[in-house]
Amino acid sequence: MITSRSISAIKQRAREMASPIPVEQVLETLHKILPLLGSQSHSRQMVNRIGYTLLTGKIAIVAPSCPDYAHHLGQYTFAGVGGGVPLLAQVQIALLERLAVYLPKATFEIVVADQEADDSAMCHKVRKTREEMLDLIEGSVQAVHAVVASRGWSVHHMTERFPELRQLEGAFSTRIAADASLEARILSSTISRQSMYAQIGTFTREEMIARTVRVAAQYCAMAHLSCRDGFMICNHETVNLSWYTEQGATVLHNAVSVY
């Protein structure tokens, strides 16, 4: 799973940065954690990024989660929303617990996407006002905290943890929508997400494309923050992982799908 080229690259980076962590220790850790991760973490590029991060000795992992939407058999139905531990947070915690065994000095953080309360279509779908949605998201933050606090992990509202997130998402959204070279990609992603959009509401083609652009922008914004602040992103299975990769983020791919 770790190629000779990745080993050489990691060794070279260790020499360049005079890493305080022995290369052998980094490679051993990689051998242990990569089998826990999905395919998006197995490319040579991503293996290198994970290895480079391990060399720093400063390992921070941020795991995004959506609100506590209704679900059935491990898949979201969006039939309602509660204030408990979201399904995605449960999925993230399960993987983080396994990673923590091999990353004992890492910091772990779960961020709940409170900006979804700004989505009027979603609020209509779950029959909540924006304020009611925010109250329930606060309940989820507290519920997740009750589960992970004893582990020393932290939980935050996403936009409180990253105050510039909305501004970044807006900037990336404008950039993506204006880039003609991305039109086919956005359309393909929209088609793949049609069934999920149908669960939320009735949208025109243009509205679905706009939603796809907005979601892509959210991933680009989080990737930007990841690169700026030096944390790895633990993320569930989604077609949007490529936006992380292209923006330079280091991704711990949680291969479980909830959509």
Number of C-alpha atoms within 10 A of each C-alpha: 12 15 12 10 11 20 19 12 17 24 20 14 17 20 11 9 11 12 16 10 13 14 21 11 12 23 18 11 16 19 13 14 16 19 12 17 18 17 15 19 23 19 14 18 15 21 24 24 21 23 24 22 19 24 24 16 16 12 18 19 20 23 22 22 24 18 29 25 20 17 17 11 7 14 14 19 17 18 14 17 22 17 20 19 22 24 21 26 23 14 19 21 19 12 19 22 14 12 20 15 11 14 19 9 12 16 17 25 22 25 23 28 18 22 19 17 21 14 12 12 15 22 20 14 16 17 14 17 15 18 12 13 25 20 16 21 28 19 18 25 28 17 16 25 20 12 13 17 12 9 12 10 15 17 23 21 21 21 15 14 12 14 11 12 19 16 11 19 21 15 14 20 22 14 13 19 18 11 9 10 10 13 15 10 11 20 16 13 18 21 16 12 18 16 11 15 18 11 14 18 11 11 14 8 13 10 12 21 22 16 19 24 24 19 15 23 25 22 21 28 24 23 25 18 18 22 15 10 10 17 21 22 22 22 24 25 16 15 11 18 19 15 18 23 18 10 17 17 27 27 27 29 23 24 18 17 14 17 16
